[in-house]
């Protein structure tokens, strides 16, 4: 029977400084190897099958005596069960090398790009939409392809099916693919140029600005201006705060989310501190606006009267059933009830004549715009400012600086007078 080594203590092990292989006991074959340079490391001397192996267990003192003995016991247990821990370790190392050498896929690059861009989005909804468009239209085709290898042919195959039927969506998809490739190039995941650049794809796809648009495809159903007095009369017969909220949105040409807020976009509803009744002005802070700019809405006399009739017990002007958000669907229900009531009386209801669908709360902004432009009733930039549309040219931006509140006040009074006539 081989001689069993005395089990050394941690203090005794620290004192082993002479070069050579020192048995430390506790586990058969466990040694502390001391190099002439003074470096020390753990060695387990074992026989695997018919071969003797020296297995390294790490440097000392980084790996303590107790940890070295535990590792050595595990190694011996593996050998007794018929395994080769040396071979397993080599295979694990090879798998790691292969995993590290595996090229980054387009999906992985897109997710990494999104993690950077997510801080640029105004809200969570836009952040999720950015990635969802790629999931819906891109990942199935090229998501698992190395981002370094994707070329023009593959992008044309991805974009072609939606380029004509869903032009706006296709343009967004192309822009987001371009973002991903820009990220991949900056992160050294791709060495060649960006194949999603417009100038590179232009010869391979029809010009999006010349494609025939399907009338009203992306528009919110709206009423013709001449139907508005009849519609307002119909909703005035309904009780409840939702009908008042819808009427206020129509009187002010505001977005529904600016009146009742949006849980999805995490935008709070309108609050009483935003209303200045002395100045007859509604001042919406930039955090609640789609374009991120504060917006002033002159309140017509009927809009002021509507507010004056509302309870003031809460800070929110149009609270929902739980005291916070009123859903956009509540205003939609007001429209449906008015539509059904009009049909029951033998009327035509409140249908968008082009889309043949019931009007939506957002659609009344289009109705307001149509009314403003009828017969050149008011200048285009007045209604654009009233609708808080993003400034798309220098002239409109110049008008926006003054906001034309006094001019727009006259316009909103005329609008209120018309729909209440």
Backbone torsions as a table, in degrees:
resi	resn	phi	psi	omega
1	UNK	NA	127.2	-177.1
2	UNK	-62.4	150.3	-179.8
3	UNK	-68.4	131.9	-178.8
4	UNK	-88.9	129.1	-177.3
5	UNK	-70.0	144.5	177.1
6	UNK	-67.6	139.8	-178.8
7	UNK	-79.9	111.2	-177.7
8	UNK	-81.2	151.8	174.9
9	UNK	-85.3	170.2	179.6
10	UNK	-62.4	-37.3	179.3
11	UNK	-66.0	-42.2	180.0
12	UNK	-64.9	-37.0	179.7
13	UNK	-64.6	-40.0	179.1
14	UNK	-60.8	-27.7	-177.1
15	UNK	-82.5	-6.3	179.0
16	UNK	-78.1	104.2	-176.4
17	UNK	-125.3	-11.8	179.1
18	UNK	-76.9	140.0	-175.3
19	UNK	-65.0	146.2	-179.4
20	UNK	136.2	-171.0	-178.4
21	UNK	-109.6	116.9	-174.8
22	UNK	-112.3	123.2	176.3
23	UNK	-74.8	131.6	-176.3
24	UNK	-108.8	-6.8	177.8
25	UNK	72.2	179.5	-179.1
26	UNK	92.1	-42.2	175.9
27	UNK	-140.3	129.6	-178.2
28	UNK	-59.1	131.4	176.3
29	UNK	88.1	-2.1	-179.2
30	UNK	-83.6	125.3	-177.3
31	UNK	-131.3	154.6	169.1
32	UNK	-104.3	118.8	179.3
33	UNK	-94.5	125.1	179.4
34	UNK	-111.3	119.4	178.9
35	UNK	-82.2	157.1	176.6
36	UNK	-56.2	-26.9	179.8
37	UNK	-75.8	-11.3	-177.5
38	UNK	100.8	-11.5	179.2
39	UNK	-67.1	139.6	-177.5
40	UNK	-125.8	142.4	-179.7
41	UNK	-151.5	162.8	-177.1
42	UNK	-93.5	136.0	177.6
43	UNK	-129.1	131.8	172.8
44	UNK	-109.0	117.2	-178.3
45	UNK	-98.2	113.7	-175.7
46	UNK	-137.7	169.7	173.4
47	UNK	-115.0	123.6	178.3
48	UNK	-113.1	113.7	-172.6
49	UNK	68.1	-113.1	176.3
50	UNK	-117.7	13.5	-178.8
51	UNK	-112.9	137.8	175.0
52	UNK	-85.4	134.8	-179.1
53	UNK	-127.5	140.6	169.6
54	UNK	-104.7	114.0	-175.6
55	UNK	-104.6	122.8	177.0
56	UNK	-75.4	134.1	-179.3
57	UNK	-116.0	13.9	177.4
58	UNK	109.4	167.4	-177.0
59	UNK	-83.0	151.5	173.6
60	UNK	-105.8	137.0	10.7
61	UNK	-95.2	7.3	178.9
62	UNK	-54.7	-42.7	172.7
63	UNK	-99.3	116.9	-175.7
64	UNK	-72.1	168.8	177.7
65	UNK	-60.2	-44.7	-178.8
66	UNK	-62.8	-41.8	-179.9
67	UNK	-67.7	-38.5	178.6
68	UNK	-63.2	-42.0	178.9
69	UNK	-65.4	-40.5	178.6
70	UNK	-63.0	-44.1	178.5
71	UNK	-63.5	-40.9	-179.7
72	UNK	-64.4	-40.7	177.5
73	UNK	-62.0	-42.7	179.1
74	UNK	-62.9	-40.4	177.8
75	UNK	-61.3	-47.5	-178.4
76	UNK	-64.7	-36.7	178.2
77	UNK	-64.5	-40.5	177.5
78	UNK	-63.5	-41.5	179.4
79	UNK	-64.8	-41.6	179.5
80	UNK	-62.9	-29.0	-179.7
81	UNK	-86.7	6.0	175.4
82	UNK	92.7	10.3	179.0
83	UNK	-97.4	160.8	177.2
84	UNK	-115.5	96.2	-176.8
85	UNK	-62.2	-27.7	178.2
86	UNK	-66.8	-45.4	178.9
87	UNK	-65.0	-41.8	179.4
88	UNK	-61.7	-40.1	179.4
89	UNK	-65.2	-41.2	179.6
90	UNK	-64.9	-40.1	179.7
91	UNK	-67.0	-39.8	178.2
92	UNK	-63.8	-39.5	178.9
93	UNK	-64.8	-40.0	179.8
94	UNK	-66.0	-40.2	177.7
95	UNK	-62.4	-39.4	178.3
96	UNK	-63.6	-43.4	179.4
97	UNK	-61.9	-43.0	-179.5
98	UNK	-65.9	-39.5	179.3
99	UNK	-64.9	-39.6	180.0
100	UNK	-69.8	-31.0	-179.1
101	UNK	-83.1	-12.4	-177.7
102	UNK	-64.8	129.2	-177.3
103	UNK	-66.0	148.2	177.9
104	UNK	-70.7	131.6	179.4
105	UNK	-80.2	165.3	177.1
106	UNK	-61.1	-39.9	179.1
107	UNK	-60.1	-46.8	-179.4
108	UNK	-62.7	-41.2	178.5
109	UNK	-65.9	-38.4	179.7
110	UNK	-64.7	-42.4	-180.0
111	UNK	-65.7	-40.0	177.7
112	UNK	-66.9	-39.7	177.6
113	UNK	-63.6	-43.6	179.7
114	UNK	-61.1	-38.2	179.8
115	UNK	-62.1	-28.7	177.0
116	UNK	-80.8	-45.5	-174.3
117	UNK	-74.8	-19.3	-174.5
118	UNK	-57.2	-25.3	-179.8
119	UNK	-76.0	-11.9	-178.7
120	UNK	-89.1	-20.6	-174.7
121	UNK	-73.2	148.3	-179.2
122	UNK	-71.4	-28.7	-178.3
123	UNK	-155.0	171.2	-178.4
124	UNK	-61.9	-35.8	-177.4
125	UNK	-58.5	-47.0	-179.3
126	UNK	-65.7	-36.6	177.6
127	UNK	-62.5	-43.0	179.2
128	UNK	-68.6	-37.8	179.1
129	UNK	-62.9	-37.5	-178.5
130	UNK	-56.9	-48.7	-178.4
131	UNK	-76.3	-33.5	-176.8
132	UNK	-65.7	-35.9	178.4
133	UNK	-61.8	-36.3	177.8
134	UNK	-71.2	-39.2	177.9
135	UNK	-62.5	-40.4	-176.0
136	UNK	-75.5	-33.2	-170.0
137	UNK	-120.8	-11.0	-171.1
138	UNK	-124.8	-46.8	-170.2
139	UNK	-59.6	-36.3	-179.3
140	UNK	-60.0	-38.4	-176.5
141	UNK	-83.5	-46.7	-173.2
142	UNK	-129.3	9.0	-175.8
143	UNK	-58.0	-37.2	-177.5
144	UNK	-95.6	2.1	176.7
145	UNK	-77.8	143.1	175.2
146	UNK	-57.5	130.5	-177.8
147	UNK	-62.1	-23.2	179.6
148	UNK	-73.6	-18.0	-172.1
149	UNK	-106.8	-12.7	-176.0
150	UNK	-66.4	132.3	-177.9
151	UNK	-123.6	-172.8	-175.4
152	UNK	-60.6	-43.2	-175.5
153	UNK	-58.0	-42.5	-179.2
154	UNK	-67.1	-38.6	179.6
155	UNK	-67.3	-39.2	177.2
156	UNK	-63.4	-39.2	177.9
157	UNK	-64.3	-33.7	178.8
158	UNK	-72.5	-44.0	-172.1
159	UNK	-83.7	-30.2	-174.7
160	UNK	-54.4	-44.4	-177.0
161	UNK	-62.0	-24.8	-177.4
162	UNK	-112.9	-3.5	-172.5
163	UNK	-64.7	-37.0	-177.0
164	UNK	-92.9	-44.9	-175.8
165	UNK	-75.7	-34.2	-177.2
166	UNK	-130.2	64.0	-171.4
167	UNK	-58.6	-46.7	-177.7
168	UNK	-63.0	-44.1	177.3
169	UNK	-62.2	-43.1	-179.4
170	UNK	-60.8	-39.8	178.1
171	UNK	-63.9	-40.6	177.9
172	UNK	-64.3	-42.6	179.6
173	UNK	-59.9	-46.5	179.3
174	UNK	-59.5	-43.5	179.9
175	UNK	-61.2	-40.3	-178.0
176	UNK	-72.9	-34.6	173.7
177	UNK	-62.6	-42.3	178.3
178	UNK	-60.0	-42.4	176.8
179	UNK	-57.9	-43.5	-178.0
180	UNK	-63.7	-43.9	179.9
181	UNK	-66.9	-38.1	175.7
182	UNK	-59.3	-43.0	178.2
183	UNK	-62.8	-45.6	-177.7
184	UNK	-61.7	-39.5	178.7
185	UNK	-66.7	-44.5	179.9
186	UNK	-64.7	-32.5	-178.2
187	UNK	-89.9	10.6	179.9
188	UNK	60.4	30.4	175.6
189	UNK	-94.3	-10.9	-179.2
190	UNK	-145.5	132.7	-176.3
191	UNK	-99.1	-22.5	-178.7
192	UNK	-91.1	175.3	-174.9
193	UNK	-70.6	179.2	-177.1
194	UNK	-87.9	110.8	-176.6
195	UNK	-76.9	-5.5	-177.9
196	UNK	-95.2	4.9	177.9
197	UNK	-60.8	142.1	-177.6
198	UNK	-56.4	-45.0	-174.7
199	UNK	-65.2	-24.4	179.5
200	UNK	-83.9	-30.3	-179.1
201	UNK	-90.9	-19.0	-174.1
202	UNK	-53.1	-44.0	-179.0
203	UNK	-69.4	-16.1	-173.0
204	UNK	-99.7	-8.9	-178.2
205	UNK	-135.1	149.3	177.5
206	UNK	-64.9	150.2	-179.0
207	UNK	-64.8	123.8	-175.5
208	UNK	-65.9	-30.2	-178.1
209	UNK	-76.5	-7.3	179.3
210	UNK	-112.2	1.7	178.2
211	UNK	-72.3	145.0	178.2
212	UNK	-68.9	124.1	178.6
213	UNK	-86.8	140.3	174.6
214	UNK	-79.9	122.4	-173.2
215	UNK	-55.8	127.6	172.1
216	UNK	68.2	9.4	-173.6
217	UNK	-59.6	-42.1	-175.2
218	UNK	-104.1	10.3	-175.2
219	UNK	-91.9	153.5	173.4
220	UNK	-79.6	133.1	177.3
221	UNK	-55.4	133.6	-176.2
222	UNK	-136.6	160.1	178.4
223	UNK	-92.8	149.8	169.7
224	UNK	-65.6	146.5	-178.4
225	UNK	-52.8	-35.8	-176.2
226	UNK	-66.2	-16.8	178.1
227	UNK	-85.8	-8.2	-172.2
228	UNK	-65.8	-45.3	179.7
229	UNK	-57.8	-41.3	179.6
230	UNK	-66.0	-36.6	179.8
231	UNK	-69.2	-45.2	-180.0
232	UNK	-61.1	-39.7	177.6
233	UNK	-61.0	-37.7	-178.9
234	UNK	-69.0	-40.8	-178.2
235	UNK	-78.3	-23.2	176.2
236	UNK	-65.0	-21.4	179.5
237	UNK	-81.2	-10.0	-178.4
238	UNK	-92.3	142.8	175.6
239	UNK	-91.9	165.4	175.9
240	UNK	106.1	157.0	-175.3
241	UNK	-73.0	-27.2	-178.1
242	UNK	-63.3	-40.0	178.6
243	UNK	-65.3	-38.0	178.0
244	UNK	-68.2	-38.7	179.6
245	UNK	-64.0	-42.9	179.3
246	UNK	-64.3	-43.1	-179.8
247	UNK	-64.0	-39.6	178.4
248	UNK	-64.4	-41.3	178.3
249	UNK	-61.4	-39.7	179.5
250	UNK	-68.3	-44.5	-179.6
251	UNK	-62.0	-32.5	-176.7
252	UNK	-99.9	-6.1	-176.3
253	UNK	57.4	30.0	-178.7
254	UNK	-86.8	159.1	173.0
255	UNK	-69.4	145.6	177.6
256	UNK	-53.8	-38.2	-178.9
257	UNK	-67.7	-24.8	177.6
258	UNK	-75.2	-21.3	179.6
259	UNK	-92.1	-51.9	-174.5
260	UNK	-109.6	2.3	178.9
261	UNK	79.0	-179.1	179.8
262	UNK	-150.2	118.5	177.1
263	UNK	-67.2	-38.2	-177.4
264	UNK	-62.3	-47.4	-178.9
265	UNK	-86.9	0.2	-179.7
266	UNK	57.2	43.6	177.4
267	UNK	-111.0	124.9	-178.2
268	UNK	-70.1	158.9	178.8
269	UNK	-75.7	171.5	177.6
270	UNK	-62.5	142.5	-177.8
271	UNK	-126.2	153.8	-177.6
272	UNK	-57.4	-36.8	179.5
273	UNK	-61.2	-16.5	177.6
274	UNK	-78.1	-15.7	-175.9
275	UNK	-94.4	126.1	174.0
276	UNK	-113.7	94.7	-176.0
277	UNK	-69.0	-28.6	178.9
278	UNK	-64.8	-41.6	178.8
279	UNK	-90.8	-3.4	-176.5
280	UNK	52.4	54.8	-173.7
281	UNK	-139.9	136.9	173.3
282	UNK	-109.5	115.8	-177.9
283	UNK	-108.7	108.0	-177.7
284	UNK	-92.2	124.0	-179.3
285	UNK	-68.0	157.4	-173.6
286	UNK	-60.5	-30.6	-177.9
287	UNK	-66.6	-16.8	-179.1
288	UNK	-102.8	-1.0	-177.1
289	UNK	-98.8	147.1	-178.1
290	UNK	-59.8	-43.3	-177.3
291	UNK	-85.4	-3.5	178.4
292	UNK	79.6	15.9	177.0
293	UNK	-117.1	142.0	177.8
294	UNK	-63.3	156.2	-173.1
295	UNK	-142.2	133.4	177.8
296	UNK	-107.6	130.7	178.6
297	UNK	-121.2	114.1	175.6
298	UNK	-68.2	131.6	-176.1
299	UNK	-91.1	123.1	176.2
300	UNK	-69.3	166.1	179.1
301	UNK	-57.9	-45.8	177.2
302	UNK	-62.1	-33.7	177.7
303	UNK	-66.5	-40.8	177.4
304	UNK	-64.5	-41.6	-179.9
305	UNK	-64.9	-38.2	178.0
306	UNK	-61.3	-44.3	179.5
307	UNK	-65.6	-38.2	-178.2
308	UNK	-63.7	-27.1	-178.9
309	UNK	-85.5	-4.7	-176.6
310	UNK	-87.9	150.4	175.0
311	UNK	-67.7	149.0	-177.1
312	UNK	-114.8	23.6	-175.5
313	UNK	-71.5	-23.5	-177.6
314	UNK	-121.2	161.2	-179.7
315	UNK	-71.6	-33.3	179.6
316	UNK	-75.5	133.7	-176.2
317	UNK	-72.7	-45.3	-178.3
318	UNK	-123.0	75.7	-178.3
319	UNK	-72.7	154.8	174.6
320	UNK	-82.1	-170.4	-177.0
321	UNK	-61.9	-30.4	-178.7
322	UNK	-94.4	5.1	177.2
323	UNK	90.7	0.0	179.2
324	UNK	-118.0	-98.5	-175.8
325	UNK	-85.9	135.1	165.7
326	UNK	-96.1	131.7	-176.5
327	UNK	-75.2	151.9	175.0
328	UNK	-60.8	-28.2	179.9
329	UNK	-64.5	-28.1	179.2
330	UNK	-64.8	-39.4	176.6
331	UNK	-70.8	-34.4	176.0
332	UNK	-62.8	-37.0	178.6
333	UNK	-65.0	-35.5	177.3
334	UNK	-61.2	-42.6	179.7
335	UNK	-65.0	-43.6	-179.5
336	UNK	-61.9	-42.9	179.8
337	UNK	-63.6	-40.7	178.7
338	UNK	-64.8	-40.4	179.5
339	UNK	-62.3	-48.0	-178.1
340	UNK	-65.5	-38.4	179.0
341	UNK	-65.1	-38.8	-179.9
342	UNK	-68.3	-39.2	177.5
343	UNK	-63.2	-42.4	-178.9
344	UNK	-61.8	-28.5	179.7
345	UNK	-86.0	0.9	-179.0
346	UNK	94.0	9.3	178.5
347	UNK	-83.0	-176.4	-178.7
348	UNK	-94.7	-3.3	-177.4
349	UNK	77.8	-168.8	-176.2
350	UNK	-122.3	82.0	-173.6
351	UNK	-113.6	140.8	170.4
352	UNK	-70.5	118.0	-174.9
353	UNK	-64.2	-26.7	-179.8
354	UNK	-82.5	-46.0	-175.7
355	UNK	-88.6	-15.8	-178.0
356	UNK	56.7	42.6	177.1
357	UNK	-135.0	154.6	179.2
358	UNK	-63.1	141.1	179.4
359	UNK	-58.2	152.6	177.6
360	UNK	-114.5	161.2	179.0
361	UNK	-55.7	-39.8	-178.5
362	UNK	-71.1	-26.9	-176.4
363	UNK	-64.0	-21.4	-179.3
364	UNK	-68.0	-18.5	173.9
365	UNK	-67.2	-38.0	176.7
366	UNK	-67.1	-38.6	177.6
367	UNK	-60.9	-44.6	178.0
368	UNK	-59.5	-44.3	-179.4
369	UNK	-62.5	-44.3	179.2
370	UNK	-60.8	-42.5	-179.9
371	UNK	-62.3	-43.3	-179.5
372	UNK	-61.5	-35.9	-175.3
373	UNK	-87.3	-16.0	-179.0
374	UNK	-57.5	119.5	178.0
375	UNK	61.7	23.5	-179.2
376	UNK	63.7	35.4	-175.2
377	UNK	-55.7	-44.8	178.4
378	UNK	-140.1	151.2	179.3
379	UNK	-59.1	146.2	-176.9
380	UNK	-57.8	-41.6	-175.6
381	UNK	-69.5	-21.5	175.2
382	UNK	-65.5	-49.6	-178.9
383	UNK	-68.6	-32.9	177.8
384	UNK	-64.8	-39.5	175.9
385	UNK	-66.8	-39.2	179.5
386	UNK	-63.0	-36.6	-178.9
387	UNK	-84.5	-3.8	-179.7
388	UNK	55.9	41.8	175.7
389	UNK	-76.0	149.5	-179.3
390	UNK	-62.7	136.1	179.3
391	UNK	-67.8	123.0	-176.8
392	UNK	-112.9	6.9	173.6
393	UNK	-155.3	165.3	-174.1
394	UNK	-66.1	-35.9	-178.8
395	UNK	-63.2	-48.9	-178.8
396	UNK	-64.1	-37.1	179.5
397	UNK	-63.5	-36.1	179.1
398	UNK	-64.8	-42.5	176.5
399	UNK	-64.3	-36.3	-174.7
400	UNK	-63.9	-27.3	-178.3
401	UNK	-62.0	-37.3	179.0
402	UNK	-89.5	-15.6	178.2
403	UNK	62.6	-8.9	175.0
404	UNK	48.0	46.3	-175.8
405	UNK	-61.2	-44.6	-177.8
406	UNK	-64.2	-43.2	178.9
407	UNK	-64.4	-42.4	-179.4
408	UNK	-69.1	-27.2	177.7
409	UNK	-61.9	-43.0	177.6
410	UNK	-61.8	-41.4	-179.1
411	UNK	-63.9	-43.7	-178.7
412	UNK	-68.2	-33.4	176.3
413	UNK	-65.0	-42.8	179.4
414	UNK	-65.7	-39.6	177.9
415	UNK	-61.6	-46.4	179.6
416	UNK	-62.9	-42.0	179.9
417	UNK	-61.6	-39.4	-178.3
418	UNK	-67.7	-49.7	-174.1
419	UNK	-73.1	-20.6	178.6
420	UNK	-96.5	3.6	-176.6
421	UNK	-70.8	NA	NA
